[in-house]
Amino acid sequence: MIVIAGALGGAVFGWRNAARQGGTRADKLQYAVATAIAGSLLGFVLTLIVDRLL
């Protein structure tokens, strides 16, 4: 669940970041995908940490 939230949050963050910089639709998609990957990796690490602690 944390991984999905990280991916969605990252995608929204990336899309907004590219839109703020005046990017085209392709730029927004690229930023969204890149930050979604980063967010899902961060969520995966967080899931591992929580699993180890509990």
C-alpha positions as CSV (number, residue, x, y, z in Angstrom):
1,M,0.0,0.0,0.0
2,I,2.9,2.4,0.8
3,V,4.4,1.6,-2.6
4,I,1.2,2.6,-4.5
5,A,0.8,5.8,-2.4
6,G,4.5,6.7,-3.2
7,A,4.0,6.1,-6.9
8,L,0.8,8.1,-7.1
9,G,2.3,10.9,-5.0
10,G,5.4,11.0,-7.1
11,A,3.4,11.1,-10.3
12,V,1.3,14.0,-9.1
13,F,4.4,15.8,-7.9
14,G,6.3,15.3,-11.2
15,W,3.3,16.4,-13.3
16,R,2.9,19.5,-11.3
17,N,6.6,20.3,-11.4
18,A,6.7,20.0,-15.2
19,A,3.5,22.0,-15.6
20,R,5.0,24.8,-13.4
21,Q,8.0,24.9,-15.6
22,G,5.8,25.3,-18.7
23,G,6.5,21.8,-20.2
24,T,4.6,20.1,-22.9
25,R,2.4,17.1,-22.4
26,A,5.4,14.8,-23.1
27,D,7.5,16.6,-20.5
28,K,4.8,16.2,-17.9
29,L,4.4,12.5,-18.6
30,Q,8.2,12.0,-18.5
31,Y,8.4,13.9,-15.1
32,A,5.4,12.0,-13.8
33,V,6.9,8.6,-14.7
34,A,10.3,9.4,-13.4
35,T,9.1,10.6,-10.0
36,A,6.5,7.8,-9.8
37,I,9.4,5.3,-10.1
38,A,11.4,7.2,-7.4
39,G,8.3,7.4,-5.2
40,S,7.6,3.7,-5.5
41,L,11.2,2.8,-4.7
42,L,11.0,5.0,-1.6
43,G,7.7,3.4,-0.7
44,F,9.3,-0.1,-1.1
45,V,12.2,0.8,1.2
46,L,9.7,2.2,3.7
47,T,7.7,-1.0,3.5
48,L,10.8,-3.0,4.2
49,I,11.7,-0.9,7.2
50,V,8.2,-1.1,8.7
51,D,8.1,-4.8,8.1
52,R,11.3,-5.3,9.9
53,L,10.2,-3.1,12.9
54,L,6.9,-4.9,13.3
